[in-house]
Amino acid sequence: MIFDTLIQQSKPAKVEAVLSHELRHWYYLHLTKLMVISQLHLFAILAFFPAFLYAPSLLTAFDFPSSVSKNPPQIIAFLLFQLILIPLKAFISIGMNAVLHQFE
């Protein structure tokens, strides 16, 4: 990113280097690719949530009564689903960091 402080506090050669670096990101569509990856990630999370929501055995594993686990409140089920995804998100963040490193 280019800010006015870069222009004010840096020599023209450094400004040119930063500008060329940012233009390279634009040329190779890095931001578009990251946005597509993020959208696929979000789609995958939302696609797997109904499988968790309609799996009473998973909700009873969290010590919910069977009456609640058969028809759970969606917000509670989604919060529990997010807790289950924490280890998976660690691996996804490692992959995203590798992609970002490759883009740089």
C-alpha positions as CSV (number, residue, x, y, z in Angstrom):
1,M,0.0,0.0,0.0
2,I,1.2,3.5,-0.8
3,F,0.6,6.2,1.7
4,D,1.4,9.9,1.6
5,T,4.1,9.4,4.3
6,L,5.9,7.1,1.9
7,I,6.1,9.9,-0.6
8,Q,7.0,12.5,2.0
9,Q,9.6,10.5,3.9
10,S,11.3,8.4,1.2
11,K,13.6,8.9,-1.8
12,P,12.1,8.6,-5.3
13,A,13.9,5.3,-5.9
14,K,12.2,3.7,-2.9
15,V,8.8,5.1,-3.9
16,E,9.3,3.6,-7.4
17,A,10.2,0.2,-5.9
18,V,7.1,0.1,-3.7
19,L,4.9,1.2,-6.5
20,S,6.3,-1.4,-8.9
21,H,5.8,-4.1,-6.2
22,E,2.2,-3.1,-5.7
23,L,1.6,-2.9,-9.5
24,R,3.0,-6.5,-9.7
25,H,0.3,-7.6,-7.3
26,W,-2.3,-6.0,-9.5
27,Y,-0.9,-7.4,-12.7
28,Y,-0.8,-11.0,-11.4
29,L,-4.4,-10.7,-9.9
30,H,-3.2,-11.6,-6.4
31,L,-6.1,-9.7,-4.7
32,T,-8.6,-11.4,-6.9
33,K,-7.2,-14.8,-6.3
34,L,-7.2,-14.2,-2.5
35,M,-10.8,-13.1,-2.7
36,V,-11.8,-16.2,-4.6
37,I,-10.0,-18.4,-2.0
38,S,-11.7,-16.6,0.8
39,Q,-15.1,-17.0,-0.8
40,L,-14.5,-20.7,-1.3
41,H,-13.5,-21.0,2.3
42,L,-16.7,-19.3,3.4
43,F,-18.8,-21.4,1.1
44,A,-17.3,-24.6,2.5
45,I,-18.0,-23.5,6.1
46,L,-21.6,-22.7,5.3
47,A,-22.1,-25.8,3.2
48,F,-20.9,-28.1,6.0
49,F,-22.9,-26.4,8.7
50,P,-26.3,-28.1,7.9
51,A,-24.6,-31.5,8.3
52,F,-23.6,-30.5,11.8
53,L,-27.0,-28.8,12.5
54,Y,-28.9,-32.0,11.6
55,A,-26.6,-34.4,13.4
56,P,-28.1,-34.9,16.9
57,S,-25.3,-37.2,18.0
58,L,-22.8,-34.5,17.6
59,L,-24.8,-32.1,19.7
60,T,-25.4,-34.7,22.4
61,A,-21.6,-35.1,22.6
62,F,-21.7,-31.5,23.9
63,D,-24.0,-32.7,26.6
64,F,-27.2,-31.2,25.2
65,P,-30.4,-33.1,26.1
66,S,-31.8,-35.1,23.3
67,S,-34.8,-32.8,23.0
68,V,-32.5,-29.9,22.3
69,S,-30.1,-31.8,20.1
70,K,-33.0,-32.9,17.8
71,N,-34.0,-29.3,17.0
72,P,-31.2,-27.0,18.3
73,P,-31.1,-23.2,18.2
74,Q,-29.2,-22.3,15.1
75,I,-26.9,-19.8,16.8
76,I,-25.8,-22.3,19.5
77,A,-25.2,-24.9,16.8
78,F,-23.2,-22.5,14.8
79,L,-21.1,-21.5,17.7
80,L,-20.3,-25.1,18.5
81,F,-19.6,-25.7,14.8
82,Q,-17.1,-22.9,15.0
83,L,-15.4,-24.5,18.0
84,I,-15.0,-27.7,16.0
85,L,-13.5,-25.9,13.1
86,I,-10.7,-24.2,15.2
87,P,-8.1,-27.0,14.5
88,L,-9.0,-27.1,10.8
89,K,-8.7,-23.3,10.6
90,A,-5.1,-23.6,11.9
91,F,-4.2,-25.7,8.9
92,I,-6.1,-23.4,6.6
93,S,-4.2,-20.4,7.9
94,I,-0.9,-22.2,7.3
95,G,-2.0,-22.8,3.7
96,M,-3.1,-19.2,3.3
97,N,0.3,-18.0,4.7
98,A,2.1,-20.1,2.2
99,V,0.0,-18.6,-0.6
100,L,0.7,-15.1,0.6
101,H,4.4,-15.9,0.9
102,Q,4.3,-17.1,-2.7
103,F,2.6,-13.9,-3.8
104,E,5.3,-11.8,-2.2
